[in-house]
Amino acid sequence: NLLACNRLRSIGVIASEIAHDFSNFLSIIMGNIELAQEYCRRKNLGKAMERLDSALKVFSNAKNTAFQLISISQGGKPVLRTMPLGPIICNEARKFLRRAGTSCKTELPENLWDCRIDETQMSLALDNIFANSRQIMTSGAEICIKAENHQAGASDMPPQVTGNAVRITIRVACPGIEPGRLARIIDPYDTASKCSENGLEICSAASIVSLHGGFMRVEPQSAGVTYFIYLPAVGAK
């Protein structure tokens, strides 16, 4: 009963935070539209377009937040297409480096197998993982991103994935998190951490990967944290 009460209280806190975020989104969108109307009355179309562009950017953020919630609820079915993972990984890594200002090493072989994925959803999953890693990184931290072909039947292949797969490994080199912290990071009900969205980000990423027939796990090491993503490969021999 105590655990159920704690979970219910946490759900209430998260619901309150989400409602607050959407209230901010709507206020900013409305404010920009009202300013655009005023600029139109003054026949200053350049300023009006700037305000409308700002409103569209905030709308996009609100849409992404809603999409994460849908993914967690298992409702966001991916539209799958066969494509290489390399360009998606590189693009998300570049965006992460611009925000984090840290060093990054990448290992992406040219013969990496293709996967059937929804490009938008997989980009969001990687973005969420990078956002989560940024919360636990310290000054001078490094990140290593590696993708490799993984044969069916490998000893470390998770049972949730059958057949050949592509494994993406994102290793963050920084002081290890304390015991028990890992469980809270991947718990969407966690409200004790400094960043209350940690659980939402990782849970959303894991849900997206699962919808693609893959599997994701997070492991702490003595000097950091490693994220593993397994995605079924297409046309692998």
N, C-alpha and C positions, 0 to 999 in steps of 0.2 A: 504493500500500500504506500509506503514511504517513497519507493522508487517511482511508482505511478504518479504520485503527487509532484515529485521533482520534475518528471518528464512533462507533466501537464503545465507546471509553472514555466518551464523552459519554452514550451510551445507558445504560451502566452507572451513571453518576452520577445520571441522571434516574430510573432504575428504583429506585435506592436512596432517593432523596428521596421518591418516590411511596410506597414501602413504609413509610418513616418516617412520612409524613403519615397513612396509613391505620392504622398502629399507634397513633398518637396519637388518631385518631378513635375506634377501638375501645376504647382505655383509658378515654377520657372517658365514652363511652356506658356501658361496664361499671361505672365508678365511680358514675355517677348512678343506675343501676338498683339497685346494691347499697345506696346510701343510701336510695333510695325504699323498698326492702324493709325496711330498718331503721326508717324512719319509720312504715311500715304496722304493724310489730310494736308500735310505741309508740302506735298509733292516732292519729298525727298526719298525717291525710290531706292537709292543706294543704301541708305541707312535702314530702310524697311526690309530689304533683302538680307542684310546682316542679322537683324533680329529674327527673321524667319529661319535663317540657317541655324542660328543658335537653338531655336525651338526644336528643329528637326534633330539636332544632335542629342538633346536631352530626351526627346521621344525615343531615339534609338537606344539610349541607356535604359530607359524604362522597359522597352521591348525585350532587351537582353535579360533584365532581371526577371521578367515574367516567364521568359523561355527557360531559365534555370529552374524555376519552381515547377514548371510543367515537366521538365526532364526528370526531376526528382520524383515526381508523382507517377512516373512511368507512362506519361501520356504523350510525350513528344517523339512520335515514331520517325526515324530517320528516312530520308530519301536517298537510297544507296546508289552510288556509281563507282565503277572500277577506276581507280586512279592511284598514282604514287603518293606516298606519305612524305617524301623528302621535302618538296616545296612548301607544304603546309607547316612542317616542323620548323623549317628555316624562317618562314614568315613570322610565326609566333615567337620564335627565339629573338628575332630582331626587335620586335615590339617590346619584348620583356627587357632586353638590354638597354633600350632607350629610357625605360622607366627606372630600372634598378641601378644602372651605372656600375655594373660589376663585370668581371671577366667571364668568358664562356668558351668552352671547348665543345666542338661538335664532331661526331663520327657518323657519317651517313654514306654507306657504300653505294656505288653506282648500280650494283645488281640487286638492290633491295626489292623484295617482292611487292607487287601491287596489293591493295586491299579494296574491298567494297565498303565505302564510307559515305557519310553525308559530310561534305566539306565544311559547311557552316557549323554543324554540331561538333565535329572533331576539333575545329579551330577553337571553339568555345571551351571544350574540355581541356585542351592544352593551356589556354589562357587562364583558366581557373587554377590549374596546377601551378603555373608560374606565379600567379597572384598569391597562392597559399605559401609557396616557398619563400616569397619575398618577405612574408611576415615573420619567418623564423631565421632569416639571414642576418648575419652580423657584419660589421665592417671588415673588409678584406675577404669576404666569402667568395667562393668560386662555384660555378655550376658547370656540369658536364652532361651533354645530351648525346645519347648513343642510340642508334637503331640497327637492328640486325635480324637476319633471317633465323627462324627457330624451327627446327625439324620436329615433326610430330613424334611423340614418344620420348622426348627429352626428359631427363630426370626432374628438371625444375619447371616443366610445363604444367600449369594449373589444370586441374580436372575439368574446369568450366570451359576450357577451350579444346576442341577436337581438331585434329589435322594440323597442317603446317600453320605457322603464325609469324607475324612480325612483332618483335619485342622492342618497345621504346623504353629506354632507361634514362631517367632524369635524376642525377645525383647532385645534391647540394652539400658542399663542403663547408661546414660551420660547426660550432660547438653543439654536441648532441643535446637533444631535448630530454627533459627529466623523465624518469619512469612514470608511465601512466599518461603522459602527454599525448602520445600517439593515438590512444583511444579517443581522447577528446578532440583531436584534430579532425578525425574522420566521422565524428558524431554530429549530425545536424542539429541535435538538441543542446549542444554545448553553448553555454552563455557565460562561462567563467573566464574564457581567454580574453586577451586584450583586443583581438579582432573578432567580433562576434560572428562574422561571416565565414570564418575558417571552415567550419563544418559544412556550411551550405556549399562552398566552392568545391570541396573535395567530394562531397556526396553527389553533387551535380555531375562532376567529371566522371565518377565511377558509374553513375547511372547511364550516362551517354555511352561510355565504353561497353557496358552491359547490353544496351540496346543494339549495339553493333555485333553482338555475339562474342564479345571479348571479355577480358577480366583485368581489373586493376587492383594493385595493393600498394601500401605505403609501409616502408620499413625504416626504423631509426638505426643508425650506426653510432659508433663511438665518436665520430667526428662529423656528424651530419644526418641527413635524411635522404632516402632514395625512393623514387616513385617508379613503379613498374607498370607498363601497359602492354597487354597482349591482344593483338587483333588478328582474326583469321585471314590468312593469305589467299590470294587468287592466282591460279595458274602456276603455283609453285611445283617444282619437280624435285 
